[in-house]
């Protein structure tokens, strides 16, 4: 690590389905069982699904 900025970087962690489920559950509990369209929980689930799909595709190519 050459600079202070590099040492402070947070390592990249992809959104997993478990992460998205936890976020969605919390939002449902706060909003009477509803997930807001376009809200954080919905975006988290979309990202998790995309990451899972990419992982599956990479594994199929091996």
FIVEX-716626 format. One line per 3 residues: their letters; for each residue x, y, z of C-alpha. Coordinates in steps of 0.05 Angstrom, whole numbers, plus 32768, in hexadecimal, padded with zeros to 4 digits. Example, Ala and Ser with C-alpha at 12.3 -4.5 7.8 and 13.67 -1.06 7.14 Angstrom:
BEGIN
AS = 80F6 7FA6 809C | 8111 7FEB 808F
//
This chain:
BEGIN
XXX = 8000 8000 8000 | 801F 8040 7FE8 | 7FF1 8075 8003
XXX = 7FC4 8082 803E | 7F88 8082 8010 | 7F98 803C 7FF8
XXX = 7F9E 8022 803F | 7F59 803E 8051 | 7F35 801D 8017
XXX = 7EFE 7FED 802B | 7F05 7FAA 8007 | 7ECF 7F9C 7FD4
XXX = 7E99 7F6C 7FEC | 7E62 7F58 7FBD | 7E1A 7F58 7FD4
XXX = 7E04 7F11 7FE2 | 7DBE 7EF4 7FE4 | 7DC4 7EED 8030
XXX = 7DD6 7F37 8036 | 7D9B 7F4B 800A | 7D6B 7F1E 8031
XXX = 7D81 7F3E 8073 | 7D77 7F84 8057 | 7D34 7F73 8038
XXX = 7D1B 7F54 8079 | 7D2E 7F92 80A0 | 7D09 7FBE 806F
XXX = 7CCB 7F92 8071 | 7CC9 7F95 80BC | 7CCC 7FE1 80BA
XXX = 7C98 7FE9 8082 | 7C60 7FB9 8094 | 7C7A 7F81 8067
XXX = 7C88 7FAE 802B | 7CC8 7FB9 8004 | 7CCC 7FFC 7FE2
XXX = 7CD3 7FF9 7F97 | 7D18 8013 7F85 | 7D2A 8017 7FCF
XXX = 7D6B 7FFF 7FED | 7D51 7FB8 7FFB | 7D3A 7FB1 7FB3
XXX = 7D7C 7FCA 7F98 | 7DA2 7F9C 7FC7 | 7D7A 7F60 7FAF
XXX = 7D86 7F73 7F66 | 7DD1 7F79 7F73 | 7DD2 7F36 7F97
XXX = 7DAE 7F14 7F5E | 7DDE 7F32 7F2C | 7E1B 7F1C 7F54
XXX = 7DFF 7ED5 7F5D | 7DF1 7ED0 7F12 | 7E38 7EE7 7F01
XXX = 7E55 7EB5 7F32 | 7E2D 7E7C 7F13 | 7E42 7E91 7ECD
XXX = 7E8B 7E94 7EE1 | 7E87 7E4E 7F00 | 7E67 7E32 7EC1
XX = 7EA0 7E4C 7E96 | 7ED4 7E26 7EBE
//
